[in-house]
Amino acid sequence: MDAQEPRILIVDDEEYTRTFFRNILMDENYRVSFAENGREALDAWATQYFDLIIMDIRMPKMDGMDVLRQIRSSDSDTMVIMVSAYGDMDSVIDAMKLGANDFFTKPFGSIDKIKLDIRNALDRKWLIRENYRLKNQVRESSGQVNMVYASKAMRDVVDLATRASMLDSPVLIQGESGTGKEVIARYIHVNSSRREAPFFAVNCGALSDTLLEPALFGYEKGAFTGADRTTPGYFEAACGGTIFLDEITETAPAFQVKLLRVLQESEIMRVGGTKAIKVDFRLISSTNRDLACTVRQGGFRKDLFYRINVIKVDMPPLRQRKEDIPLLLDHFMKEICEKNALHAKEFTPKALSYLRSLPWEGNVREMRNLVERLIVMTRGRVIDVRDMPLDYRDAAPEAPAGDMVMGYEKARALFEKGYLRSLMEYSGHDMKKASRISGLDLSTLYRKKNKFN
């Protein structure tokens, strides 16, 4: 499941039951609410979002069956577990027909079993939500990937990525966290022959083993409790597109064996299925580790390594491409301010020099977060070194005096030259396309191009 705390609503008129669930769930990473009857449950459901509702079948004022009926009239996705007295199986069957996902019986049995059933219900909810996201991504067009750079290190990366997009070979992108591995993966996709098909990014490190396999392979109806319909996974839904497996080194050995077979045979078998299904996708993988070293240490399968490491792209950390820092700062400033309808702020030459000298351990992702903080924290339209957050002050090594006193016109010229180079490379030196992207008229673009040769 994702990092957001799952929300659970407990509905029961007996204080004992509410206390029971409060006690067993208090140490879990859940946000738990309570209702004493059906009316309160419907009021809570109408005003708040819940991933799971655990509800007694028989209650005063409005019983659980009526509540379930009203919920299912407009909400088919919220997980619902009904609670019934021992021997009341007829009501349980009726509840399952109305759309309940599972049931508990009183008196309650194993606490560990109840916790496991709750976890499974929440996992199923996550899969449903991911399936909707997958369908929405299928509908979206690929769009363009905005590459911002001026450094030779990134020009080499983009050049290799451009050549990789002309082939259909697997690509492995290595680099520190936050360097933009997914951006490069998307760039390869939108410049490839698969650009009209979907691009799906899956963070292998964020999913448990039990979730990763059904998310990628899909599952058949009845494969597990609550699997009430056959659901395709990313491999199948890609349908001629690209799958990006982020942090592939976080996968378990058993999954690596299955992935190797997919790449060898171009077919998958859904969880709970018996039929092989042909699939067509291009694989791009990434890792923040030295994968060859991980293989030597026994942390990753050697045969899979050779399969995914056909074209290798090494992402340089931001501290090794400091020419890109002014462009990235400007890009993030404009992007964030435009999104929030704010006026963009400007960095003083001293602030730019200071930011160039930072170690940027979190790379481009850290920079974007800092720009967002500075937009909020800085009252004026100009950002200086004194406006930096406390944890960034005095974080940089001593900068050479020449950098600290760089004039505004020189800094501006450096920025314009780097921006123009990136714009020309991104547009393929198509001046009309560059004009549309930048918002500059053609005469201005030609003048600047001649100025900077």
C-alpha positions as CSV (number, residue, x, y, z in Angstrom):
1,M,0.0,0.0,0.0
2,D,1.0,3.6,-0.3
3,A,2.5,5.7,2.4
4,Q,-0.8,7.4,3.3
5,E,-2.4,6.0,6.5
6,P,-5.4,3.8,5.6
7,R,-8.7,5.1,7.1
8,I,-11.0,2.5,8.8
9,L,-14.5,3.1,10.2
10,I,-15.8,0.7,13.0
11,V,-19.6,0.6,13.2
12,D,-21.2,-1.3,16.1
13,D,-23.7,-0.4,18.8
14,E,-21.9,-2.5,21.4
15,E,-19.1,-0.6,23.3
16,Y,-17.3,-3.9,23.8
17,T,-16.9,-4.4,20.0
18,R,-15.7,-0.8,19.4
19,T,-13.2,-1.2,22.3
20,F,-12.0,-4.5,20.9
21,F,-11.1,-3.0,17.5
22,R,-9.6,0.1,19.1
23,N,-7.3,-2.1,21.2
24,I,-6.1,-4.4,18.4
25,L,-5.7,-1.5,15.9
26,M,-4.2,1.2,18.1
27,D,-0.6,0.1,17.4
28,E,-1.2,-0.3,13.6
29,N,-0.6,2.5,11.1
30,Y,-4.3,3.2,10.6
31,R,-6.6,6.1,11.2
32,V,-9.6,4.6,13.0
33,S,-13.0,6.3,13.4
34,F,-16.1,4.9,15.2
35,A,-19.9,5.0,14.8
36,E,-22.5,3.6,17.2
37,N,-25.3,3.0,14.7
38,G,-26.1,2.9,11.0
39,R,-27.2,6.6,10.9
40,E,-23.9,7.7,12.3
41,A,-22.1,5.4,9.9
42,L,-23.8,6.9,6.9
43,D,-23.1,10.5,8.1
44,A,-19.4,9.6,8.5
45,W,-19.3,7.9,5.1
46,A,-20.9,10.9,3.4
47,T,-18.4,13.4,4.8
48,Q,-15.2,11.4,5.0
49,Y,-13.2,9.0,2.9
50,F,-12.7,5.4,4.2
51,D,-10.7,2.6,2.8
52,L,-12.4,0.0,5.0
53,I,-15.7,-0.2,7.0
54,I,-16.1,-2.9,9.6
55,M,-19.8,-3.0,10.5
56,D,-22.2,-5.1,12.6
57,I,-25.1,-6.6,10.7
58,R,-27.7,-6.0,13.5
59,M,-28.0,-2.6,15.0
60,P,-30.8,-0.3,16.3
61,K,-32.1,2.7,14.2
62,M,-30.6,1.3,11.0
63,D,-29.0,-2.1,10.7
64,G,-25.9,-2.9,8.8
65,M,-27.7,-4.4,5.8
66,D,-29.5,-1.1,5.1
67,V,-26.2,0.8,5.5
68,L,-24.4,-1.6,3.1
69,R,-27.2,-1.3,0.6
70,Q,-26.9,2.5,0.6
71,I,-23.1,2.5,0.4
72,R,-23.1,0.0,-2.5
73,S,-25.7,2.1,-4.4
74,S,-23.0,4.6,-5.2
75,D,-19.7,3.2,-3.9
76,S,-18.4,-0.1,-5.2
77,D,-14.8,0.3,-4.1
78,T,-14.7,0.9,-0.3
79,M,-13.9,-2.4,1.4
80,V,-16.7,-3.6,3.8
81,I,-16.3,-6.4,6.4
82,M,-19.6,-7.4,8.1
83,V,-19.7,-8.6,11.7
84,S,-22.4,-11.2,12.6
85,A,-23.3,-13.4,15.6
86,Y,-22.2,-17.0,15.4
87,G,-24.8,-19.1,13.5
88,D,-26.3,-16.1,11.6
89,M,-25.0,-17.4,8.3
90,D,-28.1,-16.5,6.3
91,S,-27.5,-12.8,7.0
92,V,-23.9,-13.2,6.1
93,I,-24.8,-14.7,2.7
94,D,-27.3,-11.9,2.1
95,A,-24.6,-9.3,3.0
96,M,-22.1,-10.9,0.6
97,K,-24.7,-10.7,-2.2
98,L,-25.1,-7.0,-1.5
99,G,-21.4,-6.5,-1.9
100,A,-19.7,-7.2,1.4
101,N,-16.1,-8.2,0.9
102,D,-15.6,-10.4,4.0
103,F,-17.1,-11.1,7.5
104,F,-16.1,-11.6,11.1
105,T,-18.2,-13.7,13.6
106,K,-18.8,-13.0,17.3
107,P,-17.4,-14.0,19.6
108,F,-14.1,-13.1,17.8
109,G,-11.5,-15.6,17.2
110,S,-7.7,-15.2,16.6
111,I,-6.6,-11.6,16.8
112,D,-3.7,-12.3,14.5
113,K,-6.2,-13.7,11.9
114,I,-8.4,-10.6,12.2
115,K,-5.4,-8.3,11.7
116,L,-4.4,-10.4,8.7
117,D,-7.9,-10.2,7.2
118,I,-7.9,-6.4,7.7
119,R,-4.5,-6.1,6.1
120,N,-5.7,-8.2,3.1
121,A,-8.8,-6.1,2.7
122,L,-6.7,-2.9,2.6
123,D,-4.3,-4.5,0.1
124,R,-7.2,-5.3,-2.2
125,K,-8.4,-1.7,-1.8
126,W,-4.9,-0.6,-2.9
127,L,-5.0,-2.8,-5.9
128,I,-8.4,-1.4,-7.0
129,R,-7.1,2.1,-6.7
130,E,-4.0,1.2,-8.7
131,N,-6.2,-0.4,-11.4
132,Y,-8.1,2.9,-11.7
133,R,-4.9,4.8,-11.9
134,L,-3.6,2.4,-14.6
135,K,-6.8,2.9,-16.7
136,N,-6.5,6.7,-16.4
137,Q,-2.8,6.5,-17.5
138,V,-3.9,4.5,-20.6
139,R,-6.2,7.4,-21.6
140,E,-3.5,10.0,-21.2
141,S,-1.3,11.0,-24.1
142,S,2.4,10.5,-23.7
143,G,3.1,14.3,-23.9
144,Q,6.6,15.8,-24.0
145,V,9.4,15.5,-21.4
146,N,10.9,18.8,-20.3
147,M,14.7,18.3,-20.2
148,V,16.6,21.1,-18.5
149,Y,20.4,21.0,-18.8
150,A,23.5,22.8,-20.1
151,S,26.3,20.5,-18.8
152,K,28.3,18.1,-21.0
153,A,27.5,15.3,-18.5
154,M,23.8,15.7,-19.2
155,R,24.3,16.2,-22.9
156,D,26.0,12.9,-23.0
157,V,23.1,11.3,-21.1
158,V,20.5,12.8,-23.4
159,D,22.5,11.8,-26.4
160,L,22.7,8.2,-25.2
161,A,19.0,8.2,-24.3
162,T,18.1,9.5,-27.7
163,R,20.0,6.7,-29.4
164,A,18.5,4.2,-27.0
165,S,15.0,5.4,-28.0
166,M,15.6,4.3,-31.6
167,L,16.0,0.7,-30.4
168,D,13.7,-1.6,-28.5
169,S,16.4,-3.0,-26.2
170,P,16.0,-3.1,-22.3
171,V,17.6,-0.1,-20.6
172,L,19.2,0.1,-17.1
173,I,19.4,3.5,-15.6
174,Q,21.8,3.8,-12.6
175,G,22.2,6.8,-10.4
176,E,21.8,8.3,-6.9
177,S,18.3,8.9,-5.6
178,G,16.8,12.1,-6.9
179,T,18.9,12.4,-10.1
180,G,16.0,12.1,-12.5
181,K,16.0,8.5,-13.5
182,E,12.3,8.4,-14.2
183,V,12.6,11.6,-16.3
184,I,15.1,9.9,-18.6
185,A,13.0,6.8,-18.8
186,R,10.0,8.9,-19.9
187,Y,12.2,10.7,-22.4
188,I,13.3,7.4,-23.9
189,H,9.6,6.3,-24.2
190,V,8.2,9.5,-25.8
191,N,11.0,9.5,-28.4
192,S,10.5,5.8,-29.2
193,S,8.2,4.0,-31.6
194,R,6.1,3.1,-28.6
195,R,5.2,6.7,-27.7
196,E,1.5,6.3,-28.5
197,A,1.2,3.4,-26.0
198,P,1.2,3.7,-22.2
199,F,4.2,4.4,-19.9
200,F,3.8,2.8,-16.5
201,A,6.2,3.6,-13.6
202,V,6.3,1.1,-10.8
203,N,8.3,1.7,-7.6
204,C,9.4,-1.8,-6.6
205,G,10.8,-0.6,-3.3
206,A,7.4,0.8,-2.3
207,L,5.4,-2.4,-2.8
208,S,5.5,-5.6,-0.7
209,D,6.1,-8.9,-2.4
210,T,2.4,-9.8,-2.1
211,L,1.4,-6.6,-3.9
212,L,4.1,-6.3,-6.5
213,E,3.2,-9.5,-8.3
214,P,-0.6,-8.9,-8.7
215,A,0.1,-5.3,-9.6
216,L,2.4,-6.3,-12.5
217,F,0.9,-9.7,-13.5
218,G,-2.7,-9.1,-12.7
219,Y,-5.0,-11.6,-11.1
220,E,-7.9,-13.9,-11.9
221,K,-11.3,-13.7,-10.3
222,G,-11.2,-15.8,-7.1
223,A,-7.4,-15.8,-6.9
224,F,-7.7,-14.6,-3.3
225,T,-10.4,-13.4,-0.9
226,G,-12.0,-10.3,-2.4
227,A,-10.7,-10.9,-6.0
228,D,-14.3,-10.5,-7.3
229,R,-13.2,-9.8,-10.9
230,T,-10.4,-10.5,-13.2
231,T,-7.9,-7.6,-13.3
232,P,-5.1,-7.1,-15.7
233,G,-1.7,-5.9,-14.4
234,Y,0.8,-3.4,-15.8
235,F,2.6,-6.0,-18.0
236,E,-0.7,-6.8,-19.8
237,A,-2.1,-3.2,-19.9
238,A,1.2,-1.8,-21.3
239,C,0.1,-3.3,-24.7
240,G,3.0,-2.1,-26.8
241,G,4.2,0.6,-24.3
242,T,6.9,0.8,-21.7
243,I,7.2,-0.5,-18.2
244,F,9.6,1.4,-15.9
245,L,10.6,-0.7,-12.8
246,D,12.1,1.8,-10.4
247,E,14.6,0.4,-7.8
248,I,14.5,-3.1,-9.3
249,T,17.2,-4.2,-6.8
250,E,14.5,-4.2,-4.1
251,T,12.7,-7.1,-5.6
252,A,12.7,-10.6,-4.0
253,P,14.6,-13.5,-5.7
254,A,11.3,-15.3,-6.4
255,F,10.0,-12.3,-8.3
256,Q,13.3,-12.0,-10.2
257,V,12.8,-15.5,-11.5
258,K,9.3,-14.7,-12.8
259,L,10.5,-11.5,-14.4
260,L,13.3,-13.3,-16.2
261,R,10.7,-15.7,-17.7
262,V,8.6,-12.8,-18.8
263,L,11.5,-11.3,-20.6
264,Q,12.5,-14.6,-22.2
265,E,9.1,-15.8,-23.3
266,S,7.2,-12.5,-23.7
267,E,4.3,-14.0,-21.8
268,I,2.8,-13.8,-18.3
269,M,0.4,-15.8,-16.1
270,R,-2.0,-13.9,-13.9
271,V,-2.0,-14.7,-10.2
272,G,-4.4,-17.5,-9.8
273,G,-4.5,-18.2,-13.5
274,T,-3.5,-21.2,-15.6
275,K,-3.3,-19.7,-19.1
276,A,-0.2,-18.0,-20.5
277,I,-0.9,-14.5,-22.0
278,K,1.3,-12.9,-24.6
279,V,2.6,-9.5,-23.6
280,D,4.4,-6.7,-25.5
281,F,6.3,-4.0,-23.6
282,R,9.7,-2.5,-23.4
283,L,11.4,-2.7,-20.0
284,I,13.4,0.1,-18.5
285,S,14.8,-0.5,-15.1
286,S,16.6,1.7,-12.5
287,T,18.6,1.4,-9.3
288,N,20.5,3.6,-7.0
289,R,23.0,0.9,-6.4
290,D,26.0,-0.4,-8.3
291,L,24.1,-3.3,-9.8
292,A,27.2,-5.2,-11.0
293,C,28.5,-5.1,-7.5
294,T,25.2,-6.2,-6.1
295,V,25.2,-9.2,-8.4
296,R,28.8,-10.2,-7.3
297,Q,27.6,-10.0,-3.7
298,G,24.6,-12.3,-4.4
299,G,22.0,-9.7,-4.0
300,F,20.6,-9.9,-7.5
301,R,20.3,-12.7,-10.1
302,K,23.2,-12.7,-12.6
303,D,21.0,-14.0,-15.5
304,L,18.4,-11.3,-15.0
305,F,21.2,-8.6,-14.7
306,Y,22.4,-9.6,-18.2
307,R,18.8,-9.4,-19.5
308,I,18.1,-5.9,-18.3
309,N,21.6,-4.4,-18.7
310,V,21.7,-4.1,-22.5
311,I,21.9,-0.3,-22.7
312,K,23.2,1.3,-19.5
313,V,22.6,5.0,-18.7
314,D,24.6,6.5,-15.8
315,M,22.9,9.5,-14.3
316,P,25.4,12.0,-12.9
317,P,24.7,13.5,-9.5
318,L,23.9,17.2,-9.5
319,R,27.2,18.1,-7.8
320,Q,28.9,16.9,-11.0
321,R,26.9,19.1,-13.3
322,K,26.8,22.5,-11.6
323,E,26.3,24.3,-14.9
324,D,22.7,23.0,-14.8
325,I,22.0,24.5,-11.4
326,P,20.9,28.1,-12.6
327,L,18.7,26.6,-15.3
328,L,17.1,24.1,-12.9
329,L,16.5,26.8,-10.3
330,D,14.8,29.0,-12.9
331,H,12.8,26.0,-14.2
332,F,11.5,24.9,-10.8
333,M,10.7,28.5,-9.8
334,K,8.6,29.1,-12.9
335,E,6.9,25.6,-12.8
336,I,5.9,25.9,-9.1
337,C,4.8,29.5,-9.3
338,E,2.7,28.9,-12.5
339,K,1.0,25.9,-10.9
340,N,0.1,28.0,-7.9
341,A,-0.7,31.3,-9.7
342,L,2.2,33.1,-8.0
343,H,4.7,35.7,-9.2
344,A,8.1,34.1,-9.8
345,K,10.9,35.3,-7.6
346,E,14.5,35.9,-8.6
347,F,17.8,34.8,-7.1
348,T,20.6,37.3,-6.5
349,P,24.0,36.4,-8.1
350,K,25.3,35.8,-4.6
351,A,22.5,33.3,-3.9
352,L,23.1,31.6,-7.2
353,S,26.8,31.2,-6.4
354,Y,26.0,29.9,-3.0
355,L,23.5,27.3,-4.3
356,R,26.1,26.2,-6.9
357,S,28.5,25.4,-4.1
358,L,26.1,23.2,-2.1
359,P,26.7,19.4,-2.1
360,W,23.2,18.6,-3.2
361,E,23.1,15.1,-1.6
362,G,19.4,14.8,-2.6
363,N,20.2,15.9,-6.1
364,V,17.4,17.4,-8.4
365,R,14.6,16.3,-6.1
366,E,16.2,18.1,-3.2
367,M,16.6,21.3,-5.3
368,R,12.9,21.3,-6.2
369,N,11.9,20.9,-2.6
370,L,14.2,23.8,-1.6
371,V,12.8,26.1,-4.3
372,E,9.3,25.4,-3.0
373,R,10.3,26.2,0.5
374,L,12.0,29.4,-0.6
375,I,8.8,30.5,-2.4
376,V,6.9,30.2,0.8
377,M,9.5,31.6,3.2
378,T,10.7,34.6,1.2
379,R,8.5,37.7,1.6
380,G,10.0,39.7,-1.2
381,R,10.6,39.1,-4.9
382,V,14.3,38.6,-4.6
383,I,16.0,35.6,-2.8
384,D,19.4,36.1,-1.2
385,V,21.7,33.9,0.8
386,R,20.1,35.3,4.0
387,D,16.8,33.9,2.9
388,M,18.0,30.3,2.9
389,P,16.5,27.9,5.5
390,L,18.6,27.4,8.7
391,D,19.6,23.9,7.6
392,Y,21.1,25.3,4.4
393,R,23.0,28.2,5.9
394,D,26.7,27.7,6.1
395,A,26.2,24.3,4.4
396,A,28.4,25.3,1.4
397,P,32.2,25.3,1.2
398,E,34.0,28.6,0.9
399,A,33.3,29.8,-2.6
400,P,36.0,31.5,-4.7
401,A,35.8,35.3,-4.5
402,G,35.4,35.6,-8.3
403,D,32.2,33.5,-8.2
404,M,30.7,35.5,-5.3
405,V,31.1,38.8,-7.1
406,M,29.9,37.7,-10.5
407,G,28.0,40.5,-12.1
408,Y,24.3,40.3,-13.0
409,E,24.9,40.6,-16.7
410,K,27.4,37.8,-16.8
411,A,25.1,35.5,-14.8
412,R,22.2,36.4,-17.1
413,A,24.3,35.7,-20.2
414,L,25.4,32.3,-18.8
415,F,21.8,31.4,-18.1
416,E,20.6,32.5,-21.5
417,K,23.3,30.6,-23.3
418,G,22.6,27.4,-21.4
419,Y,18.9,27.7,-21.8
420,L,19.2,28.3,-25.5
421,R,21.5,25.3,-26.0
422,S,19.0,23.1,-24.1
423,L,16.1,24.5,-26.1
424,M,17.8,23.9,-29.4
425,E,18.7,20.3,-28.6
426,Y,15.2,19.5,-27.2
427,S,13.5,21.0,-30.3
428,G,15.9,19.3,-32.7
429,H,17.0,22.8,-33.9
430,D,13.5,23.3,-35.2
431,M,13.1,27.1,-34.7
432,K,9.3,27.1,-35.0
433,K,9.0,24.3,-32.4
434,A,11.5,26.1,-30.1
435,S,9.4,29.3,-30.4
436,R,6.3,27.5,-29.4
437,I,8.0,25.8,-26.4
438,S,9.8,28.9,-25.1
439,G,7.1,31.5,-25.9
440,L,9.8,33.7,-27.6
441,D,9.1,35.0,-31.1
442,L,11.2,33.8,-34.0
443,S,13.1,37.0,-34.5
444,T,14.2,37.0,-30.9
445,L,15.3,33.4,-31.1
446,Y,17.3,34.0,-34.2
447,R,19.0,37.1,-32.6
448,K,19.9,35.2,-29.5
449,K,21.1,32.2,-31.5
450,N,23.4,34.4,-33.5
451,K,24.6,36.2,-30.3
452,F,25.7,33.0,-28.7
453,N,26.8,31.2,-31.9
